[in-house]
Amino acid sequence: MPRPIAVRIHPDAIRHNLQIAKRSAQGARVWAVVKANAYGHGIERIYCALAAADGIALLDLDEAVRVRELGWTGPILLLEGVFDAADVATAVAHRLTVTVHGDDQLALLAAANTTRPIDIQLKMNSGMNRLGYRPDAYRAAWERARAVPTIGEIGLMTHFANADDGAIDWQLDRFDAATQDIPGERSLSNSAAVLWHPRAHRDWVRPGTILYGASPTGAARHIESVGLRAAMTFTSRIIGVQTLAPQETVGYGRTYEVEQPMRIGVVACGYADGYPRHAPTGTPIMVDGVRTRVVGRVSMDMLTVDLTPCPAANIGSTVELWGEHIKVDEVAEPSGTIGYELLCAVARRVPVTIDTLTPQTREERESVAA
Ligand SMILES: *Cc1c(COP(=O)(O)O)cnc(C)c1O
């Protein structure tokens, strides 16, 4: 019998969250961001939920080809563009839209052997200082791109450094000043800007994390009122129970010492499954539908929980590590990370099942249209 650990993926939740993103950025078209294998959910598993997207954005060429082969006929955007001439050939063959963040990429596209022009997103570095042309160099880059016969439509793109903590105007103003007389569709907003910065919505938005039900800030409380649904449920079971006397400790390093007699549940899940080793005592977890807490150090294949709030729990009791009730951000935040990282890092050894996409009910359609 395999270990009782499992991940369940809910395409319905992604379809629902995509509608929330669309409603939030009404009038803008949506690039559904599915990089990192759909933030760990599996592109093939969630593809059926993306029908309402206008385009699909990702990083890896092989993921782009997989999306095309799944039957997606709309635009597919490579968020870091191409790396060599072979990539250009693949981009041409699969009609990919490519980000251009520097002259090396312009040269690769100029050398492309194609009669069908390649659409690009010309990226501005408006302050993130990772990729893109600086504002003062942007217009000249746009002129150079426009002169390349193998380049088709040119979209104007930038990416925010801190849309999750409120401030985007410093970047937005630079972007607007440097692009004011340049035609073309604009794309600026990640999830945080989709939810909280309507000024940045423009022609296309690029939500990622909210599609999966995680918070752009890394804190579950910030999206409480948004109505997102968790797209992944990570579960396991109790495989052992210990009753400890005062002063006894649990796990490596003896970091947790009980004060009163306590039943401790041993859960079949550890950091080798993708649960964060840094989760401290107190991290929320659910046993038999009751919220309780992790105690002691997370080990490779097991972690331990306080069974005080659920005295009936025993070997075989179900555990939700994160999902509908325990938000992934509630685990991430005390562990010093964000939901993004946890979702992407579930280990290969964890078996995955997928809910089938249910037909959308009239109420669902109406609730998101409202
Ligand atoms: C990852 C990414 C996004 C999506 O970001 P979220 O915070 O997950 O919404 C959007 N644009 C670019 C360029 C990205 O790399």
The ligand as a Tripos MOL2 file, in Angstrom:
@<TRIPOS>MOLECULE
LIG
   15    15     1     0     0
SMALL
NO_CHARGES

@<TRIPOS>ATOM
      1 C1          4.9990   35.2970  -12.9840 C.3       1 LIG1
      2 C2          4.6630   36.4620  -13.7730 C.ar      1 LIG1
      3 C3          3.3740   36.9950  -13.7330 C.ar      1 LIG1
      4 C4          2.3070   36.4840  -12.7860 C.3       1 LIG1
      5 O1          2.6160   36.9010  -11.4880 O.3       1 LIG1
      6 P1          1.6050   36.5930  -10.2640 P.3       1 LIG1
      7 O2          2.1550   37.3810   -9.1380 O.co2     1 LIG1
      8 O3          1.7040   35.1200  -10.0230 O.co2     1 LIG1
      9 O4          0.2740   37.0100  -10.7150 O.co2     1 LIG1
     10 C5          3.0740   38.0490  -14.5650 C.ar      1 LIG1
     11 N1          4.0100   38.5660  -15.3920 N.ar      1 LIG1
     12 C6          5.2730   38.0920  -15.4550 C.ar      1 LIG1
     13 C7          6.2580   38.7130  -16.3760 C.3       1 LIG1
     14 C8          5.6480   37.0270  -14.6390 C.ar      1 LIG1
     15 O5          6.8860   36.5480  -14.7090 O.3       1 LIG1
@<TRIPOS>BOND
     1     1     2 1
     2     2     3 ar
     3     2    14 ar
     4     3     4 1
     5     3    10 ar
     6     4     5 1
     7     5     6 1
     8     6     7 2
     9     6     8 1
    10     6     9 1
    11    10    11 ar
    12    11    12 ar
    13    12    13 1
    14    12    14 ar
    15    14    15 1
@<TRIPOS>SUBSTRUCTURE
     1 LIG1         1 GROUP 0 **** ****
